[in-house]
């Protein structure tokens, strides 16, 4: 029996939005995935949401700090938003012209 496990590539987008957990405006990392939609992660508290619902939390100690640090690093690496590049990426991932 052969099993192939793969994960969709993500396109990182920087946003400043209101965090439902922090109750204030925070830096948020939005990671768009073809076919699955965006996942939003707060760079301050590490909480994530997908399709408007909070993502499951880890049982691991210190998960918030790790998630926030990872989101912050990806947020910094994402750079300014380029709509044309995002559309081109989405067209390449889905095979559908934008």
N, C-alpha and C positions, 0 to 999 in steps of 0.2 A: 504494500500500500504506500502510495506517495502522497505527501501533503505539502502544499505550497502555501506559505503564509506571507502575505505582503500587506503593506500599509500605503494608503494614498499619500502622495506628496502634498505638502502644505505650502501656502503662499502667506507670508506674514505681513500684517498691516498694522501700523501704529495708529492708535486712537486715544483720545482723552474723553472719557465718559463717566457717568455716575455709576459707582459700584453699589450694588444692592446690599452687600455685606458691610462695607466701610461707611455707607450713607453719605458719601462725598464724591467729588470729581477726582478721578485717578487716571494714571496712565494704564491703558488696557491693550493687551496684545490680542489681535484678532487673527486667527489662523484659518484661512479659507481652504477647504478640501473639496475637490470636485466630487460630486454625487452626495456628499454628506453635509455640506453647508459649513458655516463658520463656527469656530469654538472661540469664546472670549475668555481671557484670563486676566485678572487684576494683578498688576505688578506690585501692589502693596500687600495684599492679604493672601494671594495665591489661589483664591477661589476661582472656579471655572464654570462656564455655562455653555450649553449647546441647545439650540432651538428653544431658548427661553427658560430652560430648566437647568437647575444646578447639577453639575456633574458629580458622580460619586466621589466621596472623600477617601483618602488613603488611611489605613490604620497605622501607618508608619509614624513614629515619633519625629517631629520636626518637618513634617511634609509641607506645611505652609511656607516656611522659610525657603525650602528647596524649590517649591513651585514658583514663589515670588521671584527668587533669584534667576531661575531659568527663564521666566517670562520677561524679566527686565533685560537680560542678556539678548534675547531674541528681539525684543522691542528696539533696543539700540542698534542691532544689526540690520533691522528691516529698512531703515532709512526712510526718506520721504515717500509718500504714496504716489505711484505712477499708474494712473487708470489704464493707459494704453498697454503697459506691460502686464497688468493684472488680467486684462481681457485676452491678451495674447497667450498668457499662461493657461487660462481657463479653456481657451479654444484648443490648445495643444493637449491638455489633459483629457478633455471630453471628446475631442475629435469633431466638435461642432463649431462652425465658424461663428464668430461673434457679430 
